[in-house]
């Protein structure tokens, strides 16, 4: 997941939904990436 706020997460009472503890939006996708100060690399890409 990519999160803007805290790196800490919690699970809701349904034992399935994961949220950031500070409730800041986050995103998840299926790529393996490296994010560095000088740019970003994608190691896995979905084929068309």
PDBQT receptor file of N, H, CA, C and O in Angstrom, charges set to zero:
ATOM      1  N   UNK A   1       0.842  -1.172   0.000  1.00  0.00    +0.000 N 
ATOM      2  CA  UNK A   1       0.000   0.000   0.000  1.00  0.00    +0.000 C 
ATOM      3  C   UNK A   1       0.889   1.238   0.000  1.00  0.00    +0.000 C 
ATOM      4  O   UNK A   1       1.991   1.241   0.549  1.00  0.00    +0.000 OA
ATOM      5  N   UNK A   2       0.386   2.260  -0.619  1.00  0.00    +0.000 N 
ATOM      6  H   UNK A   2      -0.509   2.257  -1.065  1.00  0.00    +0.000 HD
ATOM      7  CA  UNK A   2       1.048   3.560  -0.584  1.00  0.00    +0.000 C 
ATOM      8  C   UNK A   2       0.192   4.456   0.288  1.00  0.00    +0.000 C 
ATOM      9  O   UNK A   2      -0.994   4.641   0.014  1.00  0.00    +0.000 OA
ATOM     10  N   UNK A   3       0.772   5.009   1.324  1.00  0.00    +0.000 N 
ATOM     11  H   UNK A   3       1.735   4.859   1.547  1.00  0.00    +0.000 HD
ATOM     12  CA  UNK A   3       0.027   5.817   2.273  1.00  0.00    +0.000 C 
ATOM     13  C   UNK A   3       0.637   7.202   2.389  1.00  0.00    +0.000 C 
ATOM     14  O   UNK A   3       1.856   7.369   2.350  1.00  0.00    +0.000 OA
ATOM     15  N   UNK A   4      -0.226   8.184   2.530  1.00  0.00    +0.000 N 
ATOM     16  H   UNK A   4      -1.216   8.050   2.561  1.00  0.00    +0.000 HD
ATOM     17  CA  UNK A   4       0.223   9.564   2.687  1.00  0.00    +0.000 C 
ATOM     18  C   UNK A   4       0.608   9.832   4.138  1.00  0.00    +0.000 C 
ATOM     19  O   UNK A   4       1.586  10.531   4.405  1.00  0.00    +0.000 OA
ATOM     20  N   UNK A   5      -0.155   9.281   5.070  1.00  0.00    +0.000 N 
ATOM     21  H   UNK A   5      -0.949   8.713   4.854  1.00  0.00    +0.000 HD
ATOM     22  CA  UNK A   5       0.052   9.547   6.490  1.00  0.00    +0.000 C 
ATOM     23  C   UNK A   5       0.868   8.470   7.174  1.00  0.00    +0.000 C 
ATOM     24  O   UNK A   5       1.912   8.043   6.679  1.00  0.00    +0.000 OA
ATOM     25  N   UNK A   6       0.371   8.040   8.320  1.00  0.00    +0.000 N 
ATOM     26  H   UNK A   6      -0.476   8.387   8.722  1.00  0.00    +0.000 HD
ATOM     27  CA  UNK A   6       1.053   7.050   9.146  1.00  0.00    +0.000 C 
ATOM     28  C   UNK A   6       1.170   5.704   8.429  1.00  0.00    +0.000 C 
ATOM     29  O   UNK A   6       0.311   5.349   7.622  1.00  0.00    +0.000 OA
ATOM     30  N   UNK A   7       2.225   4.964   8.724  1.00  0.00    +0.000 N 
ATOM     31  H   UNK A   7       2.923   5.252   9.380  1.00  0.00    +0.000 HD
ATOM     32  CA  UNK A   7       2.402   3.639   8.133  1.00  0.00    +0.000 C 
ATOM     33  C   UNK A   7       1.623   2.571   8.898  1.00  0.00    +0.000 C 
ATOM     34  O   UNK A   7       1.580   1.414   8.479  1.00  0.00    +0.000 OA
ATOM     35  N   UNK A   8       1.016   2.950  10.003  1.00  0.00    +0.000 N 
ATOM     36  H   UNK A   8       1.051   3.890  10.343  1.00  0.00    +0.000 HD
ATOM     37  CA  UNK A   8       0.312   1.991  10.851  1.00  0.00    +0.000 C 
ATOM     38  C   UNK A   8      -1.118   1.770  10.355  1.00  0.00    +0.000 C 
ATOM     39  O   UNK A   8      -1.809   2.714   9.972  1.00  0.00    +0.000 OA
ATOM     40  N   UNK A   9      -1.548   0.506  10.369  1.00  0.00    +0.000 N 
ATOM     41  H   UNK A   9      -0.987  -0.261  10.680  1.00  0.00    +0.000 HD
ATOM     42  CA  UNK A   9      -2.884   0.150   9.919  1.00  0.00    +0.000 C 
ATOM     43  C   UNK A   9      -3.610  -0.649  10.993  1.00  0.00    +0.000 C 
ATOM     44  O   UNK A   9      -2.994  -1.173  11.920  1.00  0.00    +0.000 OA
ATOM     45  N   UNK A  10      -4.909  -0.730  10.855  1.00  0.00    +0.000 N 
ATOM     46  H   UNK A  10      -5.410  -0.304  10.101  1.00  0.00    +0.000 HD
ATOM     47  CA  UNK A  10      -5.732  -1.528  11.752  1.00  0.00    +0.000 C 
ATOM     48  C   UNK A  10      -6.803  -2.238  10.946  1.00  0.00    +0.000 C 
ATOM     49  O   UNK A  10      -7.055  -1.880   9.796  1.00  0.00    +0.000 OA
ATOM     50  N   UNK A  11      -7.436  -3.243  11.537  1.00  0.00    +0.000 N 
ATOM     51  H   UNK A  11      -7.231  -3.534  12.472  1.00  0.00    +0.000 HD
ATOM     52  CA  UNK A  11      -8.488  -4.007  10.882  1.00  0.00    +0.000 C 
ATOM     53  C   UNK A  11      -9.825  -3.675  11.545  1.00  0.00    +0.000 C 
ATOM     54  O   UNK A  11      -9.921  -3.602  12.770  1.00  0.00    +0.000 OA
ATOM     55  N   UNK A  12     -10.859  -3.474  10.713  1.00  0.00    +0.000 N 
ATOM     56  H   UNK A  12     -10.781  -3.533   9.718  1.00  0.00    +0.000 HD
ATOM     57  CA  UNK A  12     -12.179  -3.164  11.246  1.00  0.00    +0.000 C 
ATOM     58  C   UNK A  12     -12.832  -4.414  11.836  1.00  0.00    +0.000 C 
ATOM     59  O   UNK A  12     -12.294  -5.515  11.723  1.00  0.00    +0.000 OA
ATOM     60  N   UNK A  13     -13.991  -4.236  12.464  1.00  0.00    +0.000 N 
ATOM     61  H   UNK A  13     -14.429  -3.341  12.556  1.00  0.00    +0.000 HD
ATOM     62  CA  UNK A  13     -14.671  -5.335  13.144  1.00  0.00    +0.000 C 
ATOM     63  C   UNK A  13     -15.068  -6.480  12.223  1.00  0.00    +0.000 C 
ATOM     64  O   UNK A  13     -15.317  -7.590  12.693  1.00  0.00    +0.000 OA
ATOM     65  N   UNK A  14     -15.131  -6.225  10.898  1.00  0.00    +0.000 N 
ATOM     66  H   UNK A  14     -14.928  -5.324  10.516  1.00  0.00    +0.000 HD
ATOM     67  CA  UNK A  14     -15.485  -7.311   9.972  1.00  0.00    +0.000 C 
ATOM     68  C   UNK A  14     -14.313  -8.268   9.730  1.00  0.00    +0.000 C 
ATOM     69  O   UNK A  14     -14.450  -9.255   9.007  1.00  0.00    +0.000 OA
ATOM     70  N   UNK A  15     -13.144  -7.965  10.347  1.00  0.00    +0.000 N 
ATOM     71  H   UNK A  15     -13.032  -7.163  10.934  1.00  0.00    +0.000 HD
ATOM     72  CA  UNK A  15     -11.924  -8.778  10.217  1.00  0.00    +0.000 C 
ATOM     73  C   UNK A  15     -11.448  -8.923   8.775  1.00  0.00    +0.000 C 
ATOM     74  O   UNK A  15     -10.755  -9.885   8.444  1.00  0.00    +0.000 OA
ATOM     75  N   UNK A  16     -11.813  -7.974   7.918  1.00  0.00    +0.000 N 
ATOM     76  H   UNK A  16     -12.376  -7.192   8.187  1.00  0.00    +0.000 HD
ATOM     77  CA  UNK A  16     -11.418  -8.018   6.516  1.00  0.00    +0.000 C 
ATOM     78  C   UNK A  16     -10.897  -6.660   6.048  1.00  0.00    +0.000 C 
ATOM     79  O   UNK A  16      -9.881  -6.585   5.356  1.00  0.00    +0.000 OA
ATOM     80  N   UNK A  17     -11.592  -5.594   6.424  1.00  0.00    +0.000 N 
ATOM     81  H   UNK A  17     -12.417  -5.654   6.986  1.00  0.00    +0.000 HD
ATOM     82  CA  UNK A  17     -11.266  -4.247   5.960  1.00  0.00    +0.000 C 
ATOM     83  C   UNK A  17     -10.086  -3.687   6.738  1.00  0.00    +0.000 C 
ATOM     84  O   UNK A  17     -10.108  -3.626   7.967  1.00  0.00    +0.000 OA
ATOM     85  N   UNK A  18      -9.053  -3.277   6.004  1.00  0.00    +0.000 N 
ATOM     86  H   UNK A  18      -9.035  -3.327   5.005  1.00  0.00    +0.000 HD
ATOM     87  CA  UNK A  18      -7.868  -2.691   6.622  1.00  0.00    +0.000 C 
ATOM     88  C   UNK A  18      -7.873  -1.196   6.333  1.00  0.00    +0.000 C 
ATOM     89  O   UNK A  18      -8.068  -0.775   5.193  1.00  0.00    +0.000 OA
ATOM     90  N   UNK A  19      -7.655  -0.397   7.376  1.00  0.00    +0.000 N 
ATOM     91  H   UNK A  19      -7.496  -0.738   8.303  1.00  0.00    +0.000 HD
ATOM     92  CA  UNK A  19      -7.626   1.066   7.241  1.00  0.00    +0.000 C 
ATOM     93  C   UNK A  19      -6.371   1.608   7.911  1.00  0.00    +0.000 C 
ATOM     94  O   UNK A  19      -5.802   0.967   8.795  1.00  0.00    +0.000 OA
ATOM     95  N   UNK A  20      -5.949   2.782   7.487  1.00  0.00    +0.000 N 
ATOM     96  H   UNK A  20      -6.412   3.302   6.769  1.00  0.00    +0.000 HD
ATOM     97  CA  UNK A  20      -4.846   3.445   8.168  1.00  0.00    +0.000 C 
ATOM     98  C   UNK A  20      -5.359   3.955   9.503  1.00  0.00    +0.000 C 
ATOM     99  O   UNK A  20      -6.506   4.394   9.589  1.00  0.00    +0.000 OA
ATOM    100  N   UNK A  21      -4.545   3.910  10.543  1.00  0.00    +0.000 N 
ATOM    101  H   UNK A  21      -3.613   3.553  10.473  1.00  0.00    +0.000 HD
ATOM    102  CA  UNK A  21      -5.005   4.314  11.871  1.00  0.00    +0.000 C 
ATOM    103  C   UNK A  21      -5.328   5.802  11.935  1.00  0.00    +0.000 C 
ATOM    104  O   UNK A  21      -6.136   6.226  12.761  1.00  0.00    +0.000 OA
ATOM    105  N   UNK A  22      -4.698   6.601  11.065  1.00  0.00    +0.000 N 
ATOM    106  H   UNK A  22      -4.041   6.257  10.394  1.00  0.00    +0.000 HD
ATOM    107  CA  UNK A  22      -5.001   8.032  11.050  1.00  0.00    +0.000 C 
ATOM    108  C   UNK A  22      -6.088   8.365  10.021  1.00  0.00    +0.000 C 
ATOM    109  O   UNK A  22      -6.404   9.536   9.810  1.00  0.00    +0.000 OA
ATOM    110  N   UNK A  23      -6.660   7.337   9.382  1.00  0.00    +0.000 N 
ATOM    111  H   UNK A  23      -6.404   6.386   9.553  1.00  0.00    +0.000 HD
ATOM    112  CA  UNK A  23      -7.752   7.454   8.409  1.00  0.00    +0.000 C 
ATOM    113  C   UNK A  23      -7.410   8.292   7.181  1.00  0.00    +0.000 C 
ATOM    114  O   UNK A  23      -8.307   8.822   6.524  1.00  0.00    +0.000 OA
ATOM    115  N   UNK A  24      -6.115   8.418   6.864  1.00  0.00    +0.000 N 
ATOM    116  H   UNK A  24      -5.387   7.988   7.398  1.00  0.00    +0.000 HD
ATOM    117  CA  UNK A  24      -5.680   9.111   5.652  1.00  0.00    +0.000 C 
ATOM    118  C   UNK A  24      -5.799   8.122   4.489  1.00  0.00    +0.000 C 
ATOM    119  O   UNK A  24      -5.491   6.941   4.653  1.00  0.00    +0.000 OA
ATOM    120  N   UNK A  25      -6.245   8.590   3.312  1.00  0.00    +0.000 N 
ATOM    121  H   UNK A  25      -6.496   9.549   3.179  1.00  0.00    +0.000 HD
ATOM    122  CA  UNK A  25      -6.404   7.683   2.177  1.00  0.00    +0.000 C 
ATOM    123  C   UNK A  25      -5.099   6.969   1.806  1.00  0.00    +0.000 C 
ATOM    124  O   UNK A  25      -4.002   7.488   2.010  1.00  0.00    +0.000 OA
ATOM    125  N   UNK A  26      -5.256   5.770   1.260  1.00  0.00    +0.000 N 
ATOM    126  H   UNK A  26      -6.147   5.348   1.094  1.00  0.00    +0.000 HD
ATOM    127  CA  UNK A  26      -4.111   5.006   0.777  1.00  0.00    +0.000 C 
ATOM    128  C   UNK A  26      -4.531   4.280  -0.485  1.00  0.00    +0.000 C 
ATOM    129  O   UNK A  26      -5.717   4.225  -0.813  1.00  0.00    +0.000 OA
ATOM    130  N   UNK A  27      -3.564   3.724  -1.189  1.00  0.00    +0.000 N 
ATOM    131  H   UNK A  27      -2.601   3.768  -0.923  1.00  0.00    +0.000 HD
ATOM    132  CA  UNK A  27      -3.839   3.014  -2.436  1.00  0.00    +0.000 C 
ATOM    133  C   UNK A  27      -3.055   1.713  -2.471  1.00  0.00    +0.000 C 
ATOM    134  O   UNK A  27      -1.990   1.590  -1.866  1.00  0.00    +0.000 OA
ATOM    135  N   UNK A  28      -3.611   0.741  -3.197  1.00  0.00    +0.000 N 
ATOM    136  H   UNK A  28      -4.477   0.841  -3.689  1.00  0.00    +0.000 HD
ATOM    137  CA  UNK A  28      -2.944  -0.535  -3.366  1.00  0.00    +0.000 C 
ATOM    138  C   UNK A  28      -3.111  -0.956  -4.821  1.00  0.00    +0.000 C 
ATOM    139  O   UNK A  28      -4.180  -0.786  -5.408  1.00  0.00    +0.000 OA
ATOM    140  N   UNK A  29      -2.052  -1.503  -5.393  1.00  0.00    +0.000 N 
ATOM    141  H   UNK A  29      -1.183  -1.641  -4.916  1.00  0.00    +0.000 HD
ATOM    142  CA  UNK A  29      -2.178  -2.084  -6.728  1.00  0.00    +0.000 C 
ATOM    143  C   UNK A  29      -1.250  -3.282  -6.840  1.00  0.00    +0.000 C 
ATOM    144  O   UNK A  29      -0.517  -3.592  -5.901  1.00  0.00    +0.000 OA
ATOM    145  N   UNK A  30      -1.279  -3.954  -7.978  1.00  0.00    +0.000 N 
ATOM    146  H   UNK A  30      -1.875  -3.702  -8.741  1.00  0.00    +0.000 HD
ATOM    147  CA  UNK A  30      -0.568  -5.213  -8.125  1.00  0.00    +0.000 C 
ATOM    148  C   UNK A  30       0.843  -5.116  -8.667  1.00  0.00    +0.000 C 
ATOM    149  O   UNK A  30       1.410  -6.136  -9.058  1.00  0.00    +0.000 OA
ATOM    150  N   UNK A  31       1.428  -3.943  -8.707  1.00  0.00    +0.000 N 
ATOM    151  H   UNK A  31       0.967  -3.114  -8.389  1.00  0.00    +0.000 HD
ATOM    152  CA  UNK A  31       2.790  -3.804  -9.207  1.00  0.00    +0.000 C 
ATOM    153  C   UNK A  31       3.801  -3.866  -8.064  1.00  0.00    +0.000 C 
ATOM    154  O   UNK A  31       3.512  -3.439  -6.946  1.00  0.00    +0.000 OA
ATOM    155  N   UNK A  32       4.977  -4.396  -8.351  1.00  0.00    +0.000 N 
ATOM    156  H   UNK A  32       5.212  -4.742  -9.259  1.00  0.00    +0.000 HD
ATOM    157  CA  UNK A  32       6.095  -4.316  -7.406  1.00  0.00    +0.000 C 
ATOM    158  C   UNK A  32       6.931  -3.129  -7.827  1.00  0.00    +0.000 C 
ATOM    159  O   UNK A  32       7.424  -3.087  -8.954  1.00  0.00    +0.000 OA
ATOM    160  N   UNK A  33       7.100  -2.158  -6.934  1.00  0.00    +0.000 N 
ATOM    161  H   UNK A  33       6.700  -2.192  -6.018  1.00  0.00    +0.000 HD
ATOM    162  CA  UNK A  33       7.812  -0.928  -7.296  1.00  0.00    +0.000 C 
ATOM    163  C   UNK A  33       8.900  -0.593  -6.287  1.00  0.00    +0.000 C 
ATOM    164  O   UNK A  33       8.880  -1.026  -5.135  1.00  0.00    +0.000 OA
ATOM    165  N   UNK A  34       9.832   0.185  -6.768  1.00  0.00    +0.000 N 
ATOM    166  H   UNK A  34       9.848   0.536  -7.704  1.00  0.00    +0.000 HD
ATOM    167  CA  UNK A  34      10.854   0.775  -5.916  1.00  0.00    +0.000 C 
ATOM    168  C   UNK A  34      10.705   2.284  -6.053  1.00  0.00    +0.000 C 
ATOM    169  O   UNK A  34      10.800   2.827  -7.153  1.00  0.00    +0.000 OA
ATOM    170  N   UNK A  35      10.472   2.955  -4.936  1.00  0.00    +0.000 N 
ATOM    171  H   UNK A  35      10.395   2.514  -4.042  1.00  0.00    +0.000 HD
ATOM    172  CA  UNK A  35      10.354   4.409  -4.949  1.00  0.00    +0.000 C 
ATOM    173  C   UNK A  35      11.553   4.968  -4.206  1.00  0.00    +0.000 C 
ATOM    174  O   UNK A  35      11.776   4.650  -3.038  1.00  0.00    +0.000 OA
ATOM    175  N   UNK A  36      12.331   5.812  -4.895  1.00  0.00    +0.000 N 
ATOM    176  H   UNK A  36      12.150   6.071  -5.844  1.00  0.00    +0.000 HD
ATOM    177  CA  UNK A  36      13.538   6.399  -4.315  1.00  0.00    +0.000 C 
ATOM    178  C   UNK A  36      13.483   7.917  -4.490  1.00  0.00    +0.000 C 
ATOM    179  O   UNK A  36      12.606   8.440  -5.177  1.00  0.00    +0.000 OA
ATOM    180  N   UNK A  37      14.405   8.597  -3.877  1.00  0.00    +0.000 N 
ATOM    181  H   UNK A  37      15.117   8.172  -3.318  1.00  0.00    +0.000 HD
ATOM    182  CA  UNK A  37      14.419  10.057  -3.978  1.00  0.00    +0.000 C 
ATOM    183  C   UNK A  37      14.682  10.534  -5.399  1.00  0.00    +0.000 C 
ATOM    184  O   UNK A  37      14.296  11.647  -5.759  1.00  0.00    +0.000 OA
ATOM    185  N   UNK A  38      15.335   9.704  -6.213  1.00  0.00    +0.000 N 
ATOM    186  H   UNK A  38      15.648   8.801  -5.921  1.00  0.00    +0.000 HD
ATOM    187  CA  UNK A  38      15.643  10.121  -7.587  1.00  0.00    +0.000 C 
ATOM    188  C   UNK A  38      14.695   9.530  -8.626  1.00  0.00    +0.000 C 
ATOM    189  O   UNK A  38      14.966   9.642  -9.821  1.00  0.00    +0.000 OA
ATOM    190  N   UNK A  39      13.594   8.906  -8.211  1.00  0.00    +0.000 N 
ATOM    191  H   UNK A  39      13.374   8.815  -7.240  1.00  0.00    +0.000 HD
ATOM    192  CA  UNK A  39      12.634   8.378  -9.172  1.00  0.00    +0.000 C 
ATOM    193  C   UNK A  39      11.995   7.091  -8.717  1.00  0.00    +0.000 C 
ATOM    194  O   UNK A  39      12.036   6.739  -7.538  1.00  0.00    +0.000 OA
ATOM    195  N   UNK A  40      11.395   6.382  -9.684  1.00  0.00    +0.000 N 
ATOM    196  H   UNK A  40      11.362   6.668 -10.642  1.00  0.00    +0.000 HD
ATOM    197  CA  UNK A  40      10.664   5.167  -9.377  1.00  0.00    +0.000 C 
ATOM    198  C   UNK A  40      10.922   4.116 -10.459  1.00  0.00    +0.000 C 
ATOM    199  O   UNK A  40      11.087   4.458 -11.630  1.00  0.00    +0.000 OA
ATOM    200  N   UNK A  41      10.958   2.839 -10.069  1.00  0.00    +0.000 N 
ATOM    201  H   UNK A  41      10.824   2.561  -9.117  1.00  0.00    +0.000 HD
ATOM    202  CA  UNK A  41      11.091   1.721 -10.999  1.00  0.00    +0.000 C 
ATOM    203  C   UNK A  41       9.946   0.755 -10.765  1.00  0.00    +0.000 C 
ATOM    204  O   UNK A  41       9.593   0.480  -9.618  1.00  0.00    +0.000 OA
ATOM    205  N   UNK A  42       9.353   0.230 -11.848  1.00  0.00    +0.000 N 
ATOM    206  H   UNK A  42       9.640   0.453 -12.779  1.00  0.00    +0.000 HD
ATOM    207  CA  UNK A  42       8.312  -0.792 -11.736  1.00  0.00    +0.000 C 
ATOM    208  C   UNK A  42       8.948  -2.112 -12.166  1.00  0.00    +0.000 C 
ATOM    209  O   UNK A  42       9.422  -2.244 -13.294  1.00  0.00    +0.000 OA
ATOM    210  N   UNK A  43       8.952  -3.090 -11.250  1.00  0.00    +0.000 N 
ATOM    211  H   UNK A  43       8.567  -2.983 -10.334  1.00  0.00    +0.000 HD
ATOM    212  CA  UNK A  43       9.593  -4.378 -11.522  1.00  0.00    +0.000 C 
ATOM    213  C   UNK A  43       8.634  -5.384 -12.153  1.00  0.00    +0.000 C 
ATOM    214  O   UNK A  43       9.076  -6.275 -12.878  1.00  0.00    +0.000 OA
ATOM    215  N   UNK A  44       7.346  -5.264 -11.897  1.00  0.00    +0.000 N 
ATOM    216  H   UNK A  44       6.987  -4.540 -11.308  1.00  0.00    +0.000 HD
ATOM    217  CA  UNK A  44       6.376  -6.175 -12.491  1.00  0.00    +0.000 C 
ATOM    218  C   UNK A  44       5.316  -5.338 -13.209  1.00  0.00    +0.000 C 
ATOM    219  O   UNK A  44       4.841  -4.335 -12.677  1.00  0.00    +0.000 OA
ATOM    220  N   UNK A  45       4.957  -5.754 -14.397  1.00  0.00    +0.000 N 
ATOM    221  H   UNK A  45       5.343  -6.569 -14.829  1.00  0.00    +0.000 HD
ATOM    222  CA  UNK A  45       3.913  -5.082 -15.162  1.00  0.00    +0.000 C 
ATOM    223  C   UNK A  45       2.960  -6.143 -15.677  1.00  0.00    +0.000 C 
ATOM    224  O   UNK A  45       3.378  -7.240 -16.048  1.00  0.00    +0.000 OA
ATOM    225  N   UNK A  46       1.679  -5.814 -15.697  1.00  0.00    +0.000 N 
ATOM    226  H   UNK A  46       1.339  -4.923 -15.395  1.00  0.00    +0.000 HD
ATOM    227  CA  UNK A  46       0.689  -6.734 -16.254  1.00  0.00    +0.000 C 
ATOM    228  C   UNK A  46       0.820  -6.745 -17.758  1.00  0.00    +0.000 C 
ATOM    229  O   UNK A  46       0.965  -5.694 -18.382  1.00  0.00    +0.000 OA
ATOM    230  N   UNK A  47       0.769  -7.934 -18.348  1.00  0.00    +0.000 N 
ATOM    231  H   UNK A  47       0.651  -8.788 -17.841  1.00  0.00    +0.000 HD
ATOM    232  CA  UNK A  47       0.849  -8.020 -19.808  1.00  0.00    +0.000 C 
ATOM    233  C   UNK A  47      -0.534  -7.794 -20.406  1.00  0.00    +0.000 C 
ATOM    234  O   UNK A  47      -1.548  -8.126 -19.793  1.00  0.00    +0.000 OA
ATOM    235  N   UNK A  48      -0.563  -7.229 -21.600  1.00  0.00    +0.000 N 
ATOM    236  H   UNK A  48       0.261  -6.960 -22.098  1.00  0.00    +0.000 HD
ATOM    237  CA  UNK A  48      -1.850  -6.925 -22.255  1.00  0.00    +0.000 C 
ATOM    238  C   UNK A  48      -2.384  -8.113 -22.994  1.00  0.00    +0.000 C 
ATOM    239  O   UNK A  48      -3.453  -8.034 -23.599  1.00  0.00    +0.000 OA
TER     240      UNK A  48
